[in-house]
């Protein structure tokens, strides 16, 4: 018989009551008792069901919100958010590969290509002279049709001459797949630096978040099997939808 989140009473033991309620709801989310867009039980409902104070019920919901599982919305209650995308730090994958591995449907919107002069940062990453012409690709990345990241990629001119492929050509597949199929270039490795940032007005509008919302910024240099730089990319993720994970071992 399936056990629901509210089938049993909570204990009066050493574990705080707010934490017991929070864990009940978290497990219910994992089991699919509540899904994206659902409203969790209100503070009043939790107070009545478990005989706790309103402060205890509020603490349980606050804990879920701080974990990025729900969002407290005025007039609507505690709304279940989409799960965060979990990206291992030791794997270099395209956005499309990343999403499909997690059962999400990748998509791209607002794709723009342009020939630009490489600035110092781009030139250093690609091993070229400053002001060298390079192809820049700007895209909005979607996960199940929801905006999750904006990116700007600069492609090395030795690999992709800046002759501006049509936007449709880049839009039709992941950029790495396009490089491999159309240019015969395979991304084999690279390096990435991850930082935090807050969303400016343009990025906030694209990602549908408030101005000043936290972002994860990944700056990646991708290389071919010979170690030649192919792409320098700056990708800005919604911090409420994306996180990085690294496996650690003790020497």
C-alpha positions in Angstrom: 0.0 0.0 0.0 1.3 3.4 -0.9 2.1 5.7 2.0 1.2 9.4 1.5 3.0 12.3 3.1 0.3 12.9 5.7 -0.6 9.3 6.6 1.4 9.3 9.9 1.9 11.7 12.7 5.3 13.3 13.3 7.4 12.3 16.4 8.2 14.3 19.5 11.8 13.0 19.4 15.1 14.9 18.9 14.5 15.7 15.2 12.9 19.1 14.9 9.2 19.0 14.0 9.6 21.5 11.1 12.4 19.3 9.6 10.1 16.2 9.8 7.4 18.0 8.0 9.8 19.3 5.4 11.2 15.8 4.8 7.7 14.4 4.4 7.0 16.9 1.7 10.4 16.5 0.0 9.9 12.8 -0.3 6.4 13.4 -1.6 7.9 15.5 -4.3 10.4 12.8 -5.2 7.6 10.2 -5.4 5.5 12.4 -7.6 2.7 13.1 -5.1 3.1 16.7 -6.0 4.3 17.8 -9.5 5.5 21.0 -11.1 2.9 23.7 -10.7 1.1 22.1 -7.8 0.6 24.0 -4.6 1.8 22.3 -1.5 -0.4 22.3 1.7 -0.6 25.8 3.2 0.8 26.8 6.6 -2.7 26.6 8.0 -3.2 23.0 6.6 0.1 21.8 8.0 -0.7 23.4 11.4 -4.1 21.6 11.5 -2.7 18.2 10.3 0.3 18.0 12.6 -0.8 20.1 15.5 2.2 22.4 15.2 2.5 26.2 15.4 2.3 28.4 12.3 6.0 29.2 12.8 6.9 25.5 12.6 4.8 25.1 9.5 6.4 28.2 7.9 9.9 26.9 8.7 9.2 23.6 7.0 8.1 25.4 3.8 10.9 27.9 4.0 13.4 25.0 4.1 11.9 23.6 0.9 12.1 27.1 -0.8 15.7 27.5 0.2 16.5 24.2 -1.4 15.0 25.4 -4.7 12.1 22.9 -4.6 9.2 25.4 -4.3 8.5 29.1 -4.7 6.3 31.0 -2.2 3.9 33.2 -4.3 1.6 35.7 -2.8 -2.0 34.6 -3.3 -1.0 31.2 -4.7 0.9 29.5 -1.9 3.9 27.3 -2.2 4.3 26.2 -5.8 6.4 23.2 -6.9 9.2 24.2 -9.2 10.7 22.1 -12.0 13.7 20.0 -10.8 17.1 21.4 -11.1 19.4 20.1 -13.9 22.4 18.4 -12.3 25.6 18.7 -14.4 28.7 16.6 -13.3 31.8 18.8 -13.5 34.0 16.0 -14.9 31.9 15.6 -18.1 32.1 17.9 -21.1 28.8 17.6 -23.0 26.8 19.8 -25.3 23.6 21.4 -23.9 21.5 19.0 -25.9 23.3 15.9 -24.6 23.1 17.4 -21.1 19.3 17.8 -21.2 18.5 14.5 -22.9 20.5 12.6 -20.3 18.2 14.0 -17.7 15.0 13.3 -19.6 14.4 16.9 -20.7 13.7 18.1 -24.2 16.4 20.6 -25.3 15.5 23.5 -27.5 17.0 26.7 -28.8 15.4 30.1 -29.5 16.5 33.6 -30.6 19.6 32.2 -32.4 21.8 34.8 -33.9 25.1 34.6 -35.8 27.5 37.4 -36.5 31.1 38.0 -37.6 32.9 40.0 -34.9 36.4 41.0 -34.0 37.9 38.9 -31.2 38.6 40.8 -28.0 41.4 40.0 -25.6 39.5 37.4 -23.7 38.3 35.5 -26.7 41.6 35.8 -28.5 43.5 34.3 -25.5 41.1 31.4 -25.2 41.2 30.6 -28.9 45.0 31.2 -29.4 44.5 33.9 -32.0 45.4 37.5 -32.4 43.1 40.2 -31.1 40.7 41.7 -33.6 40.8 38.5 -35.7 37.4 37.9 -37.3 35.5 35.0 -35.6 32.0 33.7 -35.9 29.8 34.4 -32.8 26.7 32.4 -32.1 24.1 33.7 -29.5 21.3 31.5 -28.3 18.6 31.1 -25.7 18.6 27.5 -24.4 15.3 25.8 -23.4 14.6 22.8 -21.2 11.1 21.4 -22.0 10.4 24.8 -23.6 11.4 26.8 -20.5 14.3 29.2 -20.7 17.3 27.9 -18.7 20.4 29.6 -20.1 21.7 32.2 -22.6 25.0 31.6 -24.3 27.5 33.3 -26.6 29.9 31.0 -28.5 33.0 32.1 -30.4 34.3 29.6 -33.0 38.0 29.5 -33.9 38.5 30.7 -37.5 40.8 27.9 -38.4 38.0 25.4 -37.6 35.0 27.4 -38.7 35.8 30.3 -41.1 33.6 33.2 -40.3 31.4 32.9 -43.3 28.2 33.1 -41.3 26.3 29.9 -41.6 22.5 30.5 -41.6 20.8 30.7 -38.3 18.7 27.7 -39.3 21.8 25.6 -39.8 22.9 26.2 -36.2 19.4 26.0 -34.8 18.6 22.6 -36.3 20.9 20.7 -33.9 23.2 21.2 -31.0 26.3 23.3 -31.8 28.7 20.4 -31.1 26.7 18.1 -33.3 26.7 20.8 -36.0 30.5 21.1 -35.7 31.0 17.4 -36.0 28.5 16.8 -38.9 29.0 19.9 -40.9 32.7 20.8 -40.2 34.1 17.4 -39.3 35.4 18.7 -35.9 34.8 16.7 -32.7 35.0 18.3 -29.3 37.1 16.0 -27.2 37.8 18.0 -24.0 38.3 21.4 -22.6 38.3 23.6 -19.5 35.6 25.5 -17.7 35.5 28.2 -15.1 32.3 28.7 -13.1 31.4 32.0 -11.4 28.3 33.7 -9.9 26.6 36.8 -11.3 23.4 38.6 -11.1 21.0 39.1 -14.1 21.0 42.4 -15.9 17.9 43.7 -17.6 18.5 42.0 -20.9 19.5 38.6 -19.5 16.6 38.7 -17.0 14.1 39.3 -19.7 15.5 36.4 -21.8 15.5 34.0 -18.9 12.2 35.2 -17.4 13.7 36.0 -14.0 13.8 39.3 -12.0 16.6 41.7 -12.6 19.3 40.9 -10.1 18.4 37.2 -9.9 21.3 34.9 -9.3 23.0 33.2 -12.2 25.7 30.6 -12.7 28.2 31.7 -15.4 30.3 29.0 -17.1 33.2 30.1 -19.3 34.4 27.2 -21.4 37.2 26.6 -23.8 36.4 23.4 -25.9 39.2 21.6 -27.8 39.5 19.0 -30.5 41.4 15.7 -30.0 44.7 17.4 -30.8 44.1 20.0 -28.1 43.4 22.8 -30.6 40.8 25.4 -29.3 37.6 25.2 -31.2 35.1 27.2 -29.2 35.1 29.8 -26.4 31.7 30.0 -24.8 30.1 32.0 -22.1 26.8 30.5 -20.8 24.6 32.1 -18.2 22.3 29.7 -16.3 19.3 30.3 -14.1 20.6 29.4 -10.7 17.2 28.1 -9.6 17.2 25.6 -12.5 20.8 24.5 -12.8 23.6 23.3 -10.6 27.0 21.6 -10.9 28.0 18.4 -9.2 31.5 17.0 -8.7 32.5 13.6 -7.5 35.3 13.7 -4.9 37.8 11.0 -3.7 40.1 11.1 -0.7 43.8 10.5 -1.6 
